Amino acid sequence: MKLIISNTKEELGNASAIHAAKLVNDAIAKQGYARILLSTGASQFPFFVEFVKQNIDWSKVEMFHLDEYVGISEEHPASFKRYLLDRFVNVVNPKCAHLINGQKNPEETIAELTALLNEKPVDVGLIGIGENGHIAFNDPPADFEDQRAYKVVTLDERCLQQQIGEGWFKNVDETYKQAISMTCSQIMKCKSIISVVPYKVKAEAIYNTLTRDLTPEVPATLLKQHADCTIYCDKDSAALLTDEIVKQYV
């Protein structure tokens, strides 16, 4: 794993977008297409602002996304499908976008997405890290052994509070308690992983990810097992890291 710390969230967004674009363009040059996996949430805003500006032949890009609430309408402001339509799909018009429909039967959705994922490897995965250390909606203790591509999960209290804190819901009663989430094992199948993690609220998660041994209690520690994973932080999310910790990931 490599760690890159930017001074601001804007610098982080620019640097991570340039890196992602290079990986996408390299895949297109090599095989004629690129398959990408995108995450959502407030922490990904700086990345998407810059990613859609990159010089990429989007007509050769196929995208998947990590997770969606069970039962949510795409018209709901918290819908991750709506998030990606507004910030990515309708901006760059990729070759195809395999978005999760929260109102469709979850098992049917999972079967369809699994079949599509199994066709070819994902070249680049953009993976956020939650305040509780989750990747996708694999809250602690995460199941590292589940070999399914997606599954239905029940969200823990800290995860729900993060969604409220980011402004997607007013209170716990408004939140959706279950989601379709990509599994940890499927995430790890991406050829390259970029994790964009700005903001002070992520400082504890970053510290735990980089300092703890592999543990389901901090799901993001699994990313350290990946052959090509880069975490992008800003000064705020890296605030708890000592120079000694940082040096391990240069």
Backbone torsions as a table, in degrees:
resi	resn	phi	psi	omega
1	MET	NA	141.5	176.6
2	LYS	-116.7	142.8	179.3
3	LEU	-116.6	130.2	176.1
4	ILE	-124.8	124.5	-177.7
5	ILE	-111.8	122.3	177.4
6	SER	-101.8	159.5	-179.8
7	ASN	-71.6	-35.2	-176.5
8	THR	-133.9	165.2	177.3
9	LYS	-66.3	-30.1	178.4
10	GLU	-67.6	-43.3	176.6
11	GLU	-63.4	-40.6	176.4
12	LEU	-59.1	-46.7	-179.7
13	GLY	-60.4	-42.7	-179.5
14	ASN	-66.8	-47.1	-177.5
15	ALA	-64.4	-43.3	-178.9
16	SER	-69.1	-35.4	179.0
17	ALA	-67.8	-40.8	177.9
18	ILE	-63.2	-42.5	178.2
19	HIS	-62.1	-47.7	179.6
20	ALA	-61.1	-41.8	-179.9
21	ALA	-63.0	-39.1	178.4
22	LYS	-62.4	-44.3	179.3
23	LEU	-63.6	-41.5	178.3
24	VAL	-63.7	-47.3	-179.3
25	ASN	-65.7	-35.7	176.3
26	ASP	-63.2	-41.1	178.9
27	ALA	-64.4	-43.5	179.1
28	ILE	-62.4	-43.3	-179.9
29	ALA	-62.9	-36.0	-175.7
30	LYS	-80.6	-41.4	-170.4
31	GLN	-127.4	-2.2	176.9
32	GLY	88.7	-0.4	-179.7
33	TYR	-160.5	166.6	173.9
34	ALA	-139.3	141.1	174.9
35	ARG	-114.6	127.0	-176.9
36	ILE	-125.8	156.6	178.2
37	LEU	-122.8	126.3	-175.2
38	LEU	-117.3	140.9	173.8
39	SER	-104.2	174.1	-174.9
40	THR	-133.1	-164.2	180.0
41	GLY	100.2	165.5	-176.6
42	ALA	-61.7	-31.9	-177.6
43	SER	-67.2	-17.4	-177.8
44	GLN	-92.3	-4.5	-179.3
45	PHE	-53.7	-49.5	-178.0
46	PRO	-60.8	-34.0	179.2
47	PHE	-67.1	-50.3	-175.4
48	PHE	-64.0	-34.1	177.7
49	VAL	-55.3	-40.6	-177.1
50	GLU	-90.5	-32.4	-175.3
51	PHE	-63.1	-41.0	-177.6
52	VAL	-70.3	-11.9	178.0
53	LYS	-89.1	-8.7	-172.9
54	GLN	-71.9	151.8	-179.8
55	ASN	-81.5	87.3	-177.3
56	ILE	-131.4	140.5	172.9
57	ASP	-80.5	88.9	-174.5
58	TRP	-64.2	-19.4	179.1
59	SER	-68.1	-8.5	179.0
60	LYS	-111.4	14.3	-176.6
61	VAL	-113.0	129.7	176.9
62	GLU	-113.8	131.3	-175.9
63	MET	-123.0	148.3	171.3
64	PHE	-121.0	163.9	171.7
65	HIS	-131.8	161.1	-164.1
66	LEU	-72.9	-44.4	-168.6
67	ASP	-161.9	162.2	176.9
68	GLU	-158.2	148.2	178.3
69	TYR	-68.4	138.6	175.8
70	VAL	-73.3	124.1	175.9
71	GLY	95.1	-8.5	-176.1
72	ILE	-79.6	143.4	174.4
73	SER	-84.3	147.4	177.8
74	GLU	-68.1	-11.4	176.0
75	GLU	-81.1	-15.9	179.6
76	HIS	-69.8	135.9	-177.9
77	PRO	-61.5	-20.0	179.4
78	ALA	-90.6	-2.4	-179.2
79	SER	-65.7	127.9	177.7
80	PHE	-72.6	-28.2	173.7
81	LYS	-62.5	-46.2	177.9
82	ARG	-62.1	-42.1	178.4
83	TYR	-54.0	-49.4	-176.6
84	LEU	-74.0	-32.7	174.9
85	LEU	-62.8	-45.3	-176.2
86	ASP	-72.7	-38.0	-170.9
87	ARG	-100.6	-11.9	-177.2
88	PHE	-138.6	-63.8	-170.7
89	VAL	-58.7	-51.3	-177.1
90	ASN	-77.0	-6.0	177.7
91	VAL	-92.5	-45.4	-174.4
92	VAL	-108.3	-13.3	179.0
93	ASN	51.7	68.3	179.2
94	PRO	-66.6	169.3	179.3
95	LYS	-53.9	-46.6	174.1
96	CYS	-158.5	153.3	-179.5
97	ALA	-131.3	117.0	-179.4
98	HIS	-94.2	87.5	-175.9
99	LEU	-93.8	146.2	-179.2
100	ILE	-84.0	125.2	177.2
101	ASN	-91.3	108.0	-176.6
102	GLY	-66.2	-19.0	-177.3
103	GLN	-96.5	-2.6	178.4
104	LYS	-88.2	159.8	177.2
105	ASN	-54.9	121.1	-174.6
106	PRO	-57.6	-41.3	-177.5
107	GLU	-67.4	-36.6	176.0
108	GLU	-65.5	-43.0	178.7
109	THR	-61.0	-45.6	-179.9
110	ILE	-61.6	-42.1	179.8
111	ALA	-63.3	-42.0	-179.6
112	GLU	-66.0	-45.8	-178.7
113	LEU	-67.6	-37.1	178.7
114	THR	-61.8	-44.1	179.0
115	ALA	-60.6	-41.5	-179.8
116	LEU	-68.0	-42.5	179.7
117	LEU	-63.5	-35.1	-176.8
118	ASN	-73.1	-9.6	-179.0
119	GLU	-67.3	-43.6	-176.8
120	LYS	-154.4	156.8	178.0
121	PRO	-66.0	154.9	172.1
122	VAL	-86.1	129.2	-175.9
123	ASP	-78.8	-44.6	-175.5
124	VAL	-134.4	125.4	176.1
125	GLY	-111.2	125.1	174.5
126	LEU	-98.8	108.3	-170.2
127	ILE	-121.3	117.7	173.7
128	GLY	-79.2	171.0	174.5
129	ILE	-126.5	127.1	-177.8
130	GLY	-77.7	168.3	178.9
131	GLU	-61.3	-27.8	177.2
132	ASN	-93.4	9.8	179.1
133	GLY	85.5	7.1	-177.7
134	HIS	-71.8	154.8	167.7
135	ILE	-119.9	133.5	-162.4
136	ALA	52.3	-140.6	176.9
137	PHE	-105.3	34.7	174.6
138	ASN	-86.5	83.8	-178.7
139	ASP	-73.0	157.1	178.0
140	PRO	-70.9	144.8	-6.3
141	PRO	-77.5	123.0	-176.4
142	ALA	-78.9	151.7	176.7
143	ASP	-94.5	104.4	180.0
144	PHE	-79.2	-13.9	-172.3
145	GLU	-96.6	-17.0	-177.1
146	ASP	-61.0	119.5	-175.4
147	GLN	-93.5	1.9	175.1
148	ARG	-67.9	160.8	177.7
149	ALA	-79.5	-46.6	177.6
150	TYR	-132.8	159.1	174.8
151	LYS	-153.9	164.0	174.6
152	VAL	-88.0	129.1	-178.8
153	VAL	-123.8	154.7	172.0
154	THR	-101.8	128.2	-172.7
155	LEU	-81.7	140.7	-179.4
156	ASP	-83.4	170.6	-172.8
157	GLU	-61.5	-41.8	-178.2
158	ARG	-66.9	-35.8	176.7
159	CYS	-63.0	-44.6	178.8
160	LEU	-62.1	-40.5	179.5
161	GLN	-65.5	-32.4	176.7
162	GLN	-63.5	-42.0	-179.7
163	GLN	-63.4	-36.2	176.8
164	ILE	-68.8	-45.1	-179.3
165	GLY	-61.1	-31.6	178.7
166	GLU	-81.5	-4.7	174.3
167	GLY	92.4	9.9	-178.5
168	TRP	-77.8	-29.0	179.9
169	PHE	-137.3	156.1	-179.5
170	LYS	-84.1	-31.7	-177.6
171	ASN	-159.0	175.0	-176.2
172	VAL	-62.6	-34.9	-178.9
173	ASP	-60.2	-30.8	-178.5
174	GLU	-80.2	-18.3	-173.4
175	THR	-73.5	158.0	171.7
176	TYR	-92.8	129.7	-170.3
177	LYS	-88.8	-14.3	179.5
178	GLN	-127.6	157.2	179.7
179	ALA	-148.9	156.0	166.3
180	ILE	-87.4	123.0	-176.1
181	SER	-129.5	140.2	169.4
182	MET	-65.1	142.3	-179.6
183	THR	-78.9	163.8	178.2
184	CYS	-61.2	-42.9	-177.2
185	SER	-64.7	-36.0	178.6
186	GLN	-69.7	-40.0	176.7
187	ILE	-57.1	-42.1	-176.6
188	MET	-69.3	-12.1	178.0
189	LYS	-78.8	-12.6	176.8
190	CYS	-59.8	139.1	179.6
191	LYS	-62.5	-42.4	177.1
192	SER	-133.1	146.3	178.6
193	ILE	-126.9	132.1	172.1
194	ILE	-119.3	126.6	179.8
195	SER	-115.7	116.5	-177.2
196	VAL	-99.9	114.8	-171.5
197	VAL	-137.7	78.4	175.5
198	PRO	-89.7	175.2	169.2
199	TYR	88.3	145.2	-176.9
200	LYS	-61.0	-32.3	-178.3
201	VAL	-65.0	-14.3	178.9
202	LYS	-98.2	1.6	-174.9
203	ALA	-61.2	-43.3	179.5
204	GLU	-63.8	-42.7	-179.9
205	ALA	-63.1	-41.5	178.2
206	ILE	-65.0	-45.0	178.5
207	TYR	-58.3	-48.2	-179.1
208	ASN	-64.7	-38.7	179.6
209	THR	-61.6	-42.8	-174.3
210	LEU	-85.0	-20.7	-175.2
211	THR	-106.7	-20.5	-178.4
212	ARG	-88.7	148.5	170.2
213	ASP	-68.8	168.1	179.0
214	LEU	-52.3	122.4	-179.5
215	THR	-154.4	137.0	175.6
216	PRO	-62.7	-18.7	179.2
217	GLU	-72.3	-19.7	172.3
218	VAL	-129.4	84.0	-172.6
219	PRO	-52.0	-33.5	-177.6
220	ALA	-66.8	-13.9	175.5
221	THR	-62.1	-21.5	178.2
222	LEU	-62.8	-30.1	-178.3
223	LEU	-61.5	-24.6	178.7
224	LYS	-69.0	-14.1	178.7
225	GLN	-86.2	-8.0	-176.6
226	HIS	-81.5	144.5	-176.1
227	ALA	-72.1	-24.1	-177.2
228	ASP	-144.4	79.8	-179.7
229	CYS	-127.3	131.6	177.3
230	THR	-124.2	129.4	175.3
231	ILE	-103.3	129.3	176.5
232	TYR	-106.5	121.1	176.7
233	CYS	-118.3	160.6	165.8
234	ASP	-104.8	-179.9	-177.8
235	LYS	-59.6	-33.9	-177.8
236	ASP	-69.9	-46.9	-178.6
237	SER	-71.9	-20.5	179.0
238	ALA	-96.1	10.2	-170.4
239	ALA	-62.2	-27.4	-177.0
240	LEU	-90.9	-3.0	-176.3
241	LEU	-84.4	132.7	174.4
242	THR	-85.0	165.8	177.0
243	ASP	-59.3	-35.9	-179.6
244	GLU	-64.4	-39.8	178.1
245	ILE	-66.0	-46.9	-177.7
246	VAL	-59.9	-41.3	-177.4
247	LYS	-60.2	-26.8	-179.7
248	GLN	-68.4	-19.1	-172.2
249	TYR	-121.2	17.2	177.9
250	VAL	-75.7	NA	NA
